[in-house]
Amino acid sequence: MENGIAKPMLRSLLVSYVLSGILLAVLAFALYQLRLKEGQVNIMVYVIYFITCFLGGRTAGKGIRQRRFFWGLLSGLAYFLVLFVVSWVMNKGGAMDMQRSLTVMGICAVGGTLGGMLS
């Protein structure tokens, strides 16, 4: 990867993960205070994935300025890949829920692509 692409992509991942950490902390606080149901929490986690990938794709698209949808998609998929690997390692290589993983991958890909397109 040339330097003109690597920096914006790394910046987009950094933006995504910092924002993800902040939003997940807010969600944890809301869960503690409001005693939300599991279904509500799952939906909010999906929304957080979408928002963070959208903003990461937007950051990548603005930084690279060509084929923005592609770099947004790549940013969303890179976010998912890191998330998947970390989850797999934390689960000690055990079985993963593939349906949920594919859903999250789709959300990240769509969010990143839309972010790139709208950058």
PALUMMI-35797 format. One record per atom (N, C-alpha, C): residue number from 1; residue in one letter; atom name; x, y, z. Coordinates in Angstrom, 2 decimals, decimal comma. Example, Ala and Ser with C-alpha at 12.3 -4.5 7.8 and 13.67 -1.06 7.14 Angstrom:
{rec 1 'A' 'N' {13,19 -5,69 7,80}} {rec 1 'A' 'CA' {12,30 -4,50 7,80}} {rec 1 'A' 'C' {13,20 -3,30 7,80}} {rec 2 'S' 'N' {12,85 -2,25 7,08}} {rec 2 'S' 'CA' {13,67 -1,06 7,14}} {rec 2 'S' 'C' {12,90 0,03 7,87}} 
This chain:
{rec 1 'M' 'N' {0,83 -1,17 0,00}} {rec 1 'M' 'CA' {0,00 0,00 0,00}} {rec 1 'M' 'C' {0,88 1,24 0,00}} {rec 2 'E' 'N' {0,58 2,12 -0,87}} {rec 2 'E' 'CA' {1,39 3,33 -0,91}} {rec 2 'E' 'C' {0,98 4,27 0,23}} {rec 3 'N' 'N' {1,85 5,20 0,53}} {rec 3 'N' 'CA' {1,65 6,09 1,67}} {rec 3 'N' 'C' {0,39 6,93 1,55}} {rec 4 'G' 'N' {-0,02 7,27 0,34}} {rec 4 'G' 'CA' {-1,22 8,08 0,13}} {rec 4 'G' 'C' {-2,49 7,36 0,48}} {rec 5 'I' 'N' {-2,44 6,06 0,59}} {rec 5 'I' 'CA' {-3,62 5,27 0,93}} {rec 5 'I' 'C' {-3,55 4,75 2,36}} {rec 6 'A' 'N' {-2,37 4,39 2,80}} {rec 6 'A' 'CA' {-2,21 3,78 4,12}} {rec 6 'A' 'C' {-2,61 4,73 5,24}} {rec 7 'K' 'N' {-2,18 5,97 5,16}} {rec 7 'K' 'CA' {-2,47 6,94 6,23}} {rec 7 'K' 'C' {-3,97 7,17 6,41}} {rec 8 'P' 'N' {-4,71 7,47 5,34}} {rec 8 'P' 'CA' {-6,15 7,67 5,52}} {rec 8 'P' 'C' {-6,88 6,41 6,00}} {rec 9 'M' 'N' {-6,42 5,25 5,55}} {rec 9 'M' 'CA' {-7,06 4,01 5,99}} {rec 9 'M' 'C' {-6,81 3,77 7,48}} {rec 10 'L' 'N' {-5,59 3,97 7,92}} {rec 10 'L' 'CA' {-5,29 3,82 9,35}} {rec 10 'L' 'C' {-6,03 4,86 10,18}} {rec 11 'R' 'N' {-6,13 6,08 9,67}} {rec 11 'R' 'CA' {-6,87 7,13 10,35}} {rec 11 'R' 'C' {-8,35 6,75 10,45}} {rec 12 'S' 'N' {-8,90 6,17 9,39}} {rec 12 'S' 'CA' {-10,31 5,79 9,41}} {rec 12 'S' 'C' {-10,56 4,68 10,44}} {rec 13 'L' 'N' {-9,63 3,73 10,55}} {rec 13 'L' 'CA' {-9,78 2,68 11,56}} {rec 13 'L' 'C' {-9,65 3,26 12,96}} {rec 14 'L' 'N' {-8,73 4,19 13,14}} {rec 14 'L' 'CA' {-8,57 4,82 14,45}} {rec 14 'L' 'C' {-9,85 5,57 14,84}} {rec 15 'V' 'N' {-10,40 6,34 13,91}} {rec 15 'V' 'CA' {-11,65 7,06 14,17}} {rec 15 'V' 'C' {-12,75 6,07 14,53}} {rec 16 'S' 'N' {-12,85 5,00 13,77}} {rec 16 'S' 'CA' {-13,90 4,01 14,01}} {rec 16 'S' 'C' {-13,78 3,38 15,39}} {rec 17 'Y' 'N' {-12,58 2,98 15,76}} {rec 17 'Y' 'CA' {-12,42 2,28 17,04}} {rec 17 'Y' 'C' {-12,51 3,21 18,24}} {rec 18 'V' 'N' {-12,05 4,43 18,12}} {rec 18 'V' 'CA' {-12,20 5,38 19,23}} {rec 18 'V' 'C' {-13,69 5,69 19,44}} {rec 19 'L' 'N' {-14,38 5,98 18,34}} {rec 19 'L' 'CA' {-15,81 6,26 18,44}} {rec 19 'L' 'C' {-16,58 5,04 18,95}} {rec 20 'S' 'N' {-16,19 3,88 18,49}} {rec 20 'S' 'CA' {-16,82 2,65 18,94}} {rec 20 'S' 'C' {-16,66 2,47 20,45}} {rec 21 'G' 'N' {-15,46 2,72 20,95}} {rec 21 'G' 'CA' {-15,23 2,61 22,39}} {rec 21 'G' 'C' {-16,08 3,58 23,19}} {rec 22 'I' 'N' {-16,18 4,81 22,70}} {rec 22 'I' 'CA' {-16,99 5,82 23,39}} {rec 22 'I' 'C' {-18,46 5,43 23,39}} {rec 23 'L' 'N' {-18,97 5,06 22,22}} {rec 23 'L' 'CA' {-20,39 4,71 22,12}} {rec 23 'L' 'C' {-20,74 3,43 22,89}} {rec 24 'L' 'N' {-19,84 2,46 22,90}} {rec 24 'L' 'CA' {-20,10 1,25 23,67}} {rec 24 'L' 'C' {-20,05 1,52 25,17}} {rec 25 'A' 'N' {-19,19 2,44 25,60}} {rec 25 'A' 'CA' {-19,18 2,84 27,01}} {rec 25 'A' 'C' {-20,48 3,53 27,39}} {rec 26 'V' 'N' {-20,99 4,39 26,52}} {rec 26 'V' 'CA' {-22,29 5,04 26,76}} {rec 26 'V' 'C' {-23,39 3,99 26,82}} {rec 27 'L' 'N' {-23,34 3,02 25,92}} {rec 27 'L' 'CA' {-24,34 1,95 25,92}} {rec 27 'L' 'C' {-24,26 1,13 27,21}} {rec 28 'A' 'N' {-23,07 0,84 27,68}} {rec 28 'A' 'CA' {-22,91 0,09 28,93}} {rec 28 'A' 'C' {-23,49 0,88 30,10}} {rec 29 'F' 'N' {-23,25 2,18 30,12}} {rec 29 'F' 'CA' {-23,83 3,02 31,16}} {rec 29 'F' 'C' {-25,36 3,01 31,08}} {rec 30 'A' 'N' {-25,89 3,12 29,87}} {rec 30 'A' 'CA' {-27,35 3,09 29,69}} {rec 30 'A' 'C' {-27,91 1,73 30,12}} {rec 31 'L' 'N' {-27,19 0,67 29,81}} {rec 31 'L' 'CA' {-27,62 -0,67 30,21}} {rec 31 'L' 'C' {-27,68 -0,76 31,73}} {rec 32 'Y' 'N' {-26,68 -0,21 32,38}} {rec 32 'Y' 'CA' {-26,63 -0,22 33,84}} {rec 32 'Y' 'C' {-27,75 0,61 34,45}} {rec 33 'Q' 'N' {-27,98 1,80 33,91}} {rec 33 'Q' 'CA' {-28,97 2,72 34,48}} {rec 33 'Q' 'C' {-30,41 2,34 34,12}} {rec 34 'L' 'N' {-30,63 1,90 32,89}} {rec 34 'L' 'CA' {-31,99 1,69 32,40}} {rec 34 'L' 'C' {-32,44 0,24 32,39}} {rec 35 'R' 'N' {-31,52 -0,66 32,68}} {rec 35 'R' 'CA' {-31,82 -2,11 32,67}} {rec 35 'R' 'C' {-32,49 -2,52 31,35}} {rec 36 'L' 'N' {-31,80 -2,22 30,26}} {rec 36 'L' 'CA' {-32,30 -2,54 28,93}} {rec 36 'L' 'C' {-32,36 -4,04 28,71}} {rec 37 'K' 'N' {-33,26 -4,46 27,85}} {rec 37 'K' 'CA' {-33,39 -5,88 27,51}} {rec 37 'K' 'C' {-32,32 -6,27 26,50}} {rec 38 'E' 'N' {-32,05 -7,56 26,41}} {rec 38 'E' 'CA' {-30,99 -8,05 25,53}} {rec 38 'E' 'C' {-31,25 -7,69 24,07}} {rec 39 'G' 'N' {-32,49 -7,77 23,63}} {rec 39 'G' 'CA' {-32,83 -7,42 22,25}} {rec 39 'G' 'C' {-32,54 -5,97 21,94}} {rec 40 'Q' 'N' {-32,83 -5,09 22,89}} {rec 40 'Q' 'CA' {-32,56 -3,67 22,71}} {rec 40 'Q' 'C' {-31,06 -3,41 22,63}} {rec 41 'V' 'N' {-30,30 -4,10 23,47}} {rec 41 'V' 'CA' {-28,85 -3,92 23,48}} {rec 41 'V' 'C' {-28,26 -4,41 22,16}} {rec 42 'N' 'N' {-28,72 -5,56 21,66}} {rec 42 'N' 'CA' {-28,21 -6,09 20,39}} {rec 42 'N' 'C' {-28,46 -5,11 19,25}} {rec 43 'I' 'N' {-29,64 -4,52 19,20}} {rec 43 'I' 'CA' {-29,95 -3,55 18,14}} {rec 43 'I' 'C' {-29,04 -2,34 18,27}} {rec 44 'M' 'N' {-28,82 -1,87 19,48}} {rec 44 'M' 'CA' {-27,97 -0,69 19,68}} {rec 44 'M' 'C' {-26,52 -1,00 19,30}} {rec 45 'V' 'N' {-26,05 -2,21 19,55}} {rec 45 'V' 'CA' {-24,69 -2,59 19,15}} {rec 45 'V' 'C' {-24,58 -2,56 17,63}} {rec 46 'Y' 'N' {-25,60 -3,08 16,93}} {rec 46 'Y' 'CA' {-25,60 -3,02 15,46}} {rec 46 'Y' 'C' {-25,59 -1,57 14,96}} {rec 47 'V' 'N' {-26,36 -0,70 15,63}} {rec 47 'V' 'CA' {-26,40 0,71 15,25}} {rec 47 'V' 'C' {-25,02 1,34 15,46}} {rec 48 'I' 'N' {-24,37 1,00 16,56}} {rec 48 'I' 'CA' {-23,03 1,52 16,83}} {rec 48 'I' 'C' {-22,06 1,05 15,75}} {rec 49 'Y' 'N' {-22,12 -0,22 15,36}} {rec 49 'Y' 'CA' {-21,26 -0,71 14,28}} {rec 49 'Y' 'C' {-21,49 0,08 13,00}} {rec 50 'F' 'N' {-22,75 0,33 12,68}} {rec 50 'F' 'CA' {-23,06 1,07 11,46}} {rec 50 'F' 'C' {-22,51 2,49 11,52}} {rec 51 'I' 'N' {-22,77 3,18 12,63}} {rec 51 'I' 'CA' {-22,32 4,57 12,77}} {rec 51 'I' 'C' {-20,80 4,66 12,68}} {rec 52 'T' 'N' {-20,11 3,79 13,39}} {rec 52 'T' 'CA' {-18,65 3,86 13,41}} {rec 52 'T' 'C' {-18,07 3,52 12,04}} {rec 53 'C' 'N' {-18,63 2,55 11,36}} {rec 53 'C' 'CA' {-18,13 2,20 10,02}} {rec 53 'C' 'C' {-18,48 3,29 9,02}} {rec 54 'F' 'N' {-19,64 3,90 9,18}} {rec 54 'F' 'CA' {-20,02 5,02 8,31}} {rec 54 'F' 'C' {-19,01 6,15 8,43}} {rec 55 'L' 'N' {-18,69 6,54 9,66}} {rec 55 'L' 'CA' {-17,75 7,63 9,87}} {rec 55 'L' 'C' {-16,33 7,23 9,47}} {rec 56 'G' 'N' {-15,97 5,96 9,67}} {rec 56 'G' 'CA' {-14,67 5,49 9,21}} {rec 56 'G' 'C' {-14,58 5,51 7,69}} {rec 57 'G' 'N' {-15,64 5,08 7,01}} {rec 57 'G' 'CA' {-15,68 5,11 5,55}} {rec 57 'G' 'C' {-15,64 6,54 5,03}} {rec 58 'R' 'N' {-16,31 7,43 5,74}} {rec 58 'R' 'CA' {-16,29 8,84 5,36}} {rec 58 'R' 'C' {-14,89 9,42 5,50}} {rec 59 'T' 'N' {-14,20 9,06 6,59}} {rec 59 'T' 'CA' {-12,83 9,52 6,80}} {rec 59 'T' 'C' {-11,90 8,98 5,71}} {rec 60 'A' 'N' {-12,07 7,71 5,37}} {rec 60 'A' 'CA' {-11,23 7,12 4,30}} {rec 60 'A' 'C' {-11,52 7,78 2,96}} {rec 61 'G' 'N' {-12,79 8,00 2,65}} {rec 61 'G' 'CA' {-13,16 8,62 1,38}} {rec 61 'G' 'C' {-12,63 10,04 1,25}} {rec 62 'K' 'N' {-12,72 10,80 2,32}} {rec 62 'K' 'CA' {-12,21 12,18 2,29}} {rec 62 'K' 'C' {-10,69 12,20 2,17}} {rec 63 'G' 'N' {-10,04 11,23 2,79}} {rec 63 'G' 'CA' {-8,58 11,22 2,76}} {rec 63 'G' 'C' {-8,01 10,76 1,43}} {rec 64 'I' 'N' {-8,67 9,82 0,78}} {rec 64 'I' 'CA' {-8,13 9,25 -0,46}} {rec 64 'I' 'C' {-8,67 9,98 -1,69}} {rec 65 'R' 'N' {-9,92 10,39 -1,68}} {rec 65 'R' 'CA' {-10,54 11,24 -2,71}} {rec 65 'R' 'C' {-10,73 10,60 -4,08}} {rec 66 'Q' 'N' {-10,55 9,33 -4,21}} {rec 66 'Q' 'CA' {-10,86 8,66 -5,48}} {rec 66 'Q' 'C' {-11,43 7,28 -5,14}} {rec 67 'R' 'N' {-12,40 6,85 -5,91}} {rec 67 'R' 'CA' {-13,09 5,59 -5,66}} {rec 67 'R' 'C' {-13,50 5,49 -4,19}} {rec 68 'R' 'N' {-14,15 6,55 -3,73}} {rec 68 'R' 'CA' {-14,48 6,69 -2,31}} {rec 68 'R' 'C' {-15,33 5,53 -1,79}} {rec 69 'F' 'N' {-16,28 5,06 -2,59}} {rec 69 'F' 'CA' {-17,13 3,95 -2,14}} {rec 69 'F' 'C' {-16,29 2,71 -1,86}} {rec 70 'F' 'N' {-15,29 2,46 -2,72}} {rec 70 'F' 'CA' {-14,43 1,28 -2,55}} {rec 70 'F' 'C' {-13,61 1,38 -1,27}} {rec 71 'W' 'N' {-13,01 2,55 -1,01}} {rec 71 'W' 'CA' {-12,18 2,71 0,18}} {rec 71 'W' 'C' {-13,05 2,74 1,43}} {rec 72 'G' 'N' {-14,27 3,23 1,31}} {rec 72 'G' 'CA' {-15,20 3,14 2,43}} {rec 72 'G' 'C' {-15,56 1,70 2,74}} {rec 73 'L' 'N' {-15,83 0,92 1,68}} {rec 73 'L' 'CA' {-16,11 -0,50 1,84}} {rec 73 'L' 'C' {-14,92 -1,20 2,49}} {rec 74 'L' 'N' {-13,74 -0,92 2,00}} {rec 74 'L' 'CA' {-12,54 -1,54 2,54}} {rec 74 'L' 'C' {-12,34 -1,16 4,01}} {rec 75 'S' 'N' {-12,63 0,08 4,35}} {rec 75 'S' 'CA' {-12,52 0,53 5,74}} {rec 75 'S' 'C' {-13,50 -0,25 6,63}} {rec 76 'G' 'N' {-14,73 -0,40 6,18}} {rec 76 'G' 'CA' {-15,72 -1,16 6,95}} {rec 76 'G' 'C' {-15,34 -2,62 7,12}} {rec 77 'L' 'N' {-14,81 -3,20 6,04}} {rec 77 'L' 'CA' {-14,39 -4,61 6,12}} {rec 77 'L' 'C' {-13,16 -4,78 7,00}} {rec 78 'A' 'N' {-12,25 -3,81 6,97}} {rec 78 'A' 'CA' {-11,08 -3,87 7,84}} {rec 78 'A' 'C' {-11,51 -3,75 9,30}} {rec 79 'Y' 'N' {-12,46 -2,88 9,58}} {rec 79 'Y' 'CA' {-13,01 -2,76 10,94}} {rec 79 'Y' 'C' {-13,58 -4,11 11,38}} {rec 80 'F' 'N' {-14,37 -4,72 10,52}} {rec 80 'F' 'CA' {-14,96 -6,02 10,85}} {rec 80 'F' 'C' {-13,88 -7,07 11,06}} {rec 81 'L' 'N' {-12,89 -7,10 10,19}} {rec 81 'L' 'CA' {-11,84 -8,12 10,29}} {rec 81 'L' 'C' {-11,11 -8,03 11,62}} {rec 82 'V' 'N' {-10,74 -6,82 12,03}} {rec 82 'V' 'CA' {-10,07 -6,65 13,32}} {rec 82 'V' 'C' {-11,01 -7,08 14,45}} {rec 83 'L' 'N' {-12,26 -6,67 14,38}} {rec 83 'L' 'CA' {-13,25 -7,04 15,38}} {rec 83 'L' 'C' {-13,42 -8,55 15,45}} {rec 84 'F' 'N' {-13,49 -9,20 14,30}} {rec 84 'F' 'CA' {-13,66 -10,65 14,23}} {rec 84 'F' 'C' {-12,46 -11,39 14,83}} {rec 85 'V' 'N' {-11,26 -10,96 14,45}} {rec 85 'V' 'CA' {-10,05 -11,62 14,94}} {rec 85 'V' 'C' {-9,92 -11,46 16,45}} {rec 86 'V' 'N' {-10,17 -10,25 16,95}} {rec 86 'V' 'CA' {-10,08 -10,03 18,40}} {rec 86 'V' 'C' {-11,13 -10,87 19,12}} {rec 87 'S' 'N' {-12,35 -10,94 18,60}} {rec 87 'S' 'CA' {-13,39 -11,76 19,21}} {rec 87 'S' 'C' {-13,00 -13,24 19,20}} {rec 88 'W' 'N' {-12,44 -13,69 18,10}} {rec 88 'W' 'CA' {-12,03 -15,09 17,98}} {rec 88 'W' 'C' {-10,93 -15,42 18,99}} {rec 89 'V' 'N' {-9,95 -14,52 19,12}} {rec 89 'V' 'CA' {-8,85 -14,74 20,06}} {rec 89 'V' 'C' {-9,38 -14,72 21,50}} {rec 90 'M' 'N' {-10,26 -13,78 21,81}} {rec 90 'M' 'CA' {-10,83 -13,69 23,16}} {rec 90 'M' 'C' {-11,68 -14,92 23,48}} {rec 91 'N' 'N' {-12,25 -15,52 22,45}} {rec 91 'N' 'CA' {-13,06 -16,72 22,61}} {rec 91 'N' 'C' {-12,18 -17,98 22,61}} {rec 92 'K' 'N' {-10,88 -17,77 22,59}} {rec 92 'K' 'CA' {-9,87 -18,83 22,58}} {rec 92 'K' 'C' {-10,04 -19,79 21,40}} {rec 93 'G' 'N' {-10,36 -19,24 20,24}} {rec 93 'G' 'CA' {-10,46 -20,03 19,03}} {rec 93 'G' 'C' {-11,68 -20,92 18,97}} {rec 94 'G' 'N' {-12,63 -20,70 19,86}} {rec 94 'G' 'CA' {-13,84 -21,51 19,88}} {rec 94 'G' 'C' {-14,78 -21,17 18,73}} {rec 95 'A' 'N' {-15,90 -21,87 18,72}} {rec 95 'A' 'CA' {-16,88 -21,68 17,66}} {rec 95 'A' 'C' {-17,50 -20,29 17,74}} {rec 96 'M' 'N' {-17,69 -19,68 16,58}} {rec 96 'M' 'CA' {-18,30 -18,36 16,49}} {rec 96 'M' 'C' {-19,69 -18,51 15,88}} {rec 97 'D' 'N' {-20,59 -17,62 16,23}} {rec 97 'D' 'CA' {-21,92 -17,58 15,64}} {rec 97 'D' 'C' {-21,78 -16,97 14,24}} {rec 98 'M' 'N' {-21,77 -17,80 13,23}} {rec 98 'M' 'CA' {-21,49 -17,33 11,87}} {rec 98 'M' 'C' {-22,61 -16,44 11,33}} {rec 99 'Q' 'N' {-23,85 -16,72 11,71}} {rec 99 'Q' 'CA' {-24,95 -15,87 11,22}} {rec 99 'Q' 'C' {-24,79 -14,46 11,76}} {rec 100 'R' 'N' {-24,47 -14,34 13,04}} {rec 100 'R' 'CA' {-24,26 -13,01 13,63}} {rec 100 'R' 'C' {-23,03 -12,35 13,01}} {rec 101 'S' 'N' {-21,98 -13,13 12,77}} {rec 101 'S' 'CA' {-20,76 -12,58 12,17}} {rec 101 'S' 'C' {-21,03 -12,04 10,77}} {rec 102 'L' 'N' {-21,81 -12,76 9,98}} {rec 102 'L' 'CA' {-22,14 -12,30 8,64}} {rec 102 'L' 'C' {-23,02 -11,06 8,68}} {rec 103 'T' 'N' {-23,92 -11,01 9,66}} {rec 103 'T' 'CA' {-24,76 -9,82 9,82}} {rec 103 'T' 'C' {-23,89 -8,60 10,14}} {rec 104 'V' 'N' {-22,97 -8,77 11,08}} {rec 104 'V' 'CA' {-22,08 -7,66 11,46}} {rec 104 'V' 'C' {-21,20 -7,26 10,27}} {rec 105 'M' 'N' {-20,71 -8,24 9,52}} {rec 105 'M' 'CA' {-19,89 -7,93 8,35}} {rec 105 'M' 'C' {-20,70 -7,12 7,33}} {rec 106 'G' 'N' {-21,94 -7,50 7,11}} {rec 106 'G' 'CA' {-22,79 -6,75 6,19}} {rec 106 'G' 'C' {-23,05 -5,32 6,67}} {rec 107 'I' 'N' {-23,31 -5,17 7,96}} {rec 107 'I' 'CA' {-23,54 -3,84 8,52}} {rec 107 'I' 'C' {-22,30 -2,98 8,36}} {rec 108 'C' 'N' {-21,14 -3,55 8,66}} {rec 108 'C' 'CA' {-19,88 -2,79 8,54}} {rec 108 'C' 'C' {-19,60 -2,44 7,08}} {rec 109 'A' 'N' {-19,84 -3,37 6,17}} {rec 109 'A' 'CA' {-19,58 -3,11 4,75}} {rec 109 'A' 'C' {-20,51 -2,02 4,21}} {rec 110 'V' 'N' {-21,80 -2,10 4,54}} {rec 110 'V' 'CA' {-22,76 -1,10 4,07}} {rec 110 'V' 'C' {-22,47 0,26 4,70}} {rec 111 'G' 'N' {-22,20 0,27 5,99}} {rec 111 'G' 'CA' {-21,89 1,54 6,66}} {rec 111 'G' 'C' {-20,66 2,20 6,08}} {rec 112 'G' 'N' {-19,59 1,42 5,88}} {rec 112 'G' 'CA' {-18,36 1,97 5,31}} {rec 112 'G' 'C' {-18,57 2,47 3,89}} {rec 113 'T' 'N' {-19,30 1,70 3,09}} {rec 113 'T' 'CA' {-19,55 2,09 1,70}} {rec 113 'T' 'C' {-20,35 3,39 1,62}} {rec 114 'L' 'N' {-21,42 3,47 2,43}} {rec 114 'L' 'CA' {-22,22 4,70 2,42}} {rec 114 'L' 'C' {-21,41 5,89 2,91}} {rec 115 'G' 'N' {-20,59 5,66 3,93}} {rec 115 'G' 'CA' {-19,73 6,74 4,41}} {rec 115 'G' 'C' {-18,77 7,23 3,34}} {rec 116 'G' 'N' {-18,19 6,28 2,61}} {rec 116 'G' 'CA' {-17,29 6,65 1,52}} {rec 116 'G' 'C' {-18,01 7,40 0,40}} {rec 117 'M' 'N' {-19,20 6,93 0,07}} {rec 117 'M' 'CA' {-19,96 7,57 -1,01}} {rec 117 'M' 'C' {-20,40 8,98 -0,63}} {rec 118 'L' 'N' {-20,68 9,20 0,61}} {rec 118 'L' 'CA' {-21,19 10,51 1,05}} {rec 118 'L' 'C' {-20,09 11,42 1,58}} {rec 119 'S' 'N' {-18,83 11,02 1,37}} {rec 119 'S' 'CA' {-17,72 11,86 1,86}} {rec 119 'S' 'C' {-17,44 13,01 0,92}} 
